[in-house]
Amino acid sequence: MPAKPLIEIAPRQEESGRARGLERWKARHPQTAAHLEAADVLVDAMRGRSSTWTRVRVNLEHVPEALRPAQEPLDPDYDP
């Protein structure tokens, strides 16, 4: 079991795509998003062999378990 309940939202090269993906996720899960703190949105720089991209993850530890959504397909889905 992971130390923190994390879900991945939006791996993307462009910053605007990541932000839009996160906002769409929040719109689908408004009750969950209301419990998030600023530090619960994690943005990680990732590096591949020939490109870099960023992934957005959400830490759900401050969200009651009954309101925690399952991992969904990534939005947008970027395959480096």
C-alpha positions as CSV (number, residue, x, y, z in Angstrom):
1,M,0.0,0.0,0.0
2,P,1.5,3.4,-0.9
3,A,2.4,5.8,1.9
4,K,0.1,8.5,0.4
5,P,-3.1,8.1,-1.6
6,L,-1.9,9.7,-4.9
7,I,-3.6,9.7,-8.3
8,E,-2.1,11.0,-11.5
9,I,-4.0,13.6,-13.6
10,A,-2.1,15.1,-16.5
11,P,1.3,14.2,-17.9
12,R,2.2,16.8,-20.5
13,Q,4.9,18.7,-22.2
14,E,3.1,22.0,-22.4
15,E,2.1,23.8,-19.1
16,S,-1.3,24.9,-20.5
17,G,-2.3,21.2,-21.2
18,R,-1.5,20.2,-17.6
19,A,-3.4,23.1,-16.1
20,R,-6.5,22.4,-18.3
21,G,-6.3,18.7,-17.4
22,L,-6.2,19.5,-13.6
23,E,-9.1,22.0,-14.0
24,R,-11.2,19.4,-15.8
25,W,-10.5,16.8,-13.1
26,K,-11.6,19.4,-10.4
27,A,-14.8,20.1,-12.3
28,R,-15.6,16.3,-12.4
29,H,-14.8,16.0,-8.7
30,P,-15.8,19.3,-7.0
31,Q,-16.4,17.7,-3.5
32,T,-13.0,16.1,-3.6
33,A,-11.3,19.3,-4.9
34,A,-12.8,21.3,-2.0
35,H,-10.7,19.3,0.4
36,L,-7.4,19.8,-1.4
37,E,-4.7,22.0,0.1
38,A,-2.2,23.8,-2.1
39,A,0.5,21.3,-1.3
40,D,-1.7,18.4,-2.4
41,V,-1.2,19.2,-6.1
42,L,2.2,17.8,-7.0
43,V,4.0,18.8,-10.2
44,D,7.0,16.6,-11.1
45,A,9.5,17.1,-13.9
46,M,10.2,13.9,-15.7
47,R,13.0,13.1,-18.1
48,G,13.1,10.6,-20.9
49,R,15.8,9.8,-23.4
50,S,15.0,12.6,-25.8
51,S,12.4,14.8,-24.1
52,T,11.1,16.1,-20.8
53,W,7.6,16.3,-19.6
54,T,5.8,17.1,-16.4
55,R,3.2,15.0,-14.5
56,V,0.5,16.3,-12.2
57,R,-0.5,14.2,-9.3
58,V,-3.0,14.8,-6.5
59,N,-2.4,13.8,-2.9
60,L,-5.8,12.7,-1.5
61,E,-4.7,12.4,2.2
62,H,-6.9,15.4,3.2
63,V,-9.9,14.0,1.4
64,P,-12.3,11.7,3.3
65,E,-12.0,8.2,1.9
66,A,-15.6,8.1,0.8
67,L,-14.9,11.1,-1.5
68,R,-11.6,9.8,-3.0
69,P,-12.0,9.0,-6.7
70,A,-10.2,6.1,-8.3
71,Q,-7.4,6.6,-10.8
72,E,-9.0,7.7,-14.1
73,P,-7.5,7.7,-17.6
74,L,-4.9,10.5,-17.9
75,D,-6.1,13.8,-19.1
76,P,-4.5,14.7,-21.4
77,D,-2.7,11.4,-22.0
78,Y,0.8,12.2,-23.1
79,D,3.1,9.3,-24.0
80,P,6.7,10.4,-24.0
